[in-house]
């Protein structure tokens, strides 16, 4: 994925984050591929330590479909999207 914007702001953010510990971050209802993959990619870049909040079976199904390995990532089970955002 490209982070180039022409302004260098994302590149600078990534450089700055390399010197910091990942921030624990709740990711509410990552039940679409772009949301889940974004959270996992941010984790791989060392920006966040995602806590995936939502229906475990849906999150795992999206991960499987997208080829995303959820090993080592915390999932907090909720029954639906409203509960995920609460």
C-alpha positions in Angstrom: 0.0 0.0 0.0 1.3 3.5 -0.8 1.3 6.2 1.8 2.5 9.0 -0.5 0.4 12.1 -0.6 2.7 14.5 -2.2 3.1 16.3 1.1 5.1 13.7 3.0 2.8 13.8 6.0 2.2 10.0 6.1 5.9 9.3 5.5 6.8 11.6 8.4 4.2 10.0 10.7 5.6 6.5 9.9 9.1 7.7 10.7 8.0 9.3 13.9 6.1 6.2 15.0 9.1 3.9 14.5 10.5 5.4 17.7 7.4 4.8 19.7 5.6 1.8 21.2 2.4 0.7 19.4 -0.7 2.3 20.9 -3.4 -0.1 22.1 -6.4 0.8 19.9 -9.9 -0.5 19.9 -11.0 -1.2 16.3 -14.8 -1.4 16.4 -16.6 -3.9 14.2 -13.8 -4.6 11.7 -16.2 -6.9 9.7 -15.2 -5.6 6.2 -11.9 -6.4 4.6 -10.6 -2.9 4.3 -11.2 -2.2 8.0 -9.6 -5.4 9.2 -6.7 -5.2 6.8 -6.1 -1.6 7.8 -5.9 -2.4 11.4 -3.6 -5.4 10.9 -1.4 -3.4 8.5 -1.1 -0.6 11.1 -0.1 -3.2 13.6 2.6 -4.6 11.3 3.9 -1.0 10.8 4.2 -0.7 14.6 1.6 2.1 14.8 -1.1 0.4 16.9 -1.7 -2.7 18.9 -5.2 -3.4 17.6 -8.0 -4.8 19.9 -10.6 -6.1 17.5 -14.1 -5.6 18.9 -17.0 -7.3 17.3 -18.6 -10.7 16.4 -15.7 -13.1 16.5 -17.2 -15.4 13.8 -17.6 -12.5 11.4 -14.1 -11.1 12.0 -12.6 -14.5 11.6 -14.6 -15.1 8.4 -13.3 -11.8 6.9 -9.8 -12.6 7.9 -10.0 -16.1 6.3 -11.5 -14.7 3.1 -8.8 -12.0 2.9 -5.9 -14.3 3.9 -5.2 -12.3 7.1 -3.6 -14.1 10.0 -5.1 -13.1 13.3 -2.6 -15.0 15.4 -1.6 -12.8 18.4 -4.4 -10.3 18.0 -7.0 -9.8 20.7 -10.6 -10.1 19.8 -13.3 -8.8 22.2 -16.5 -10.6 21.4 -19.7 -8.5 20.9 -23.0 -9.6 19.4 -23.5 -6.8 16.8 -22.2 -3.5 15.5 -24.0 -1.4 18.1 -22.4 -3.3 20.9 -19.0 -3.1 19.2 -19.2 0.7 19.2 -20.3 1.0 22.8 
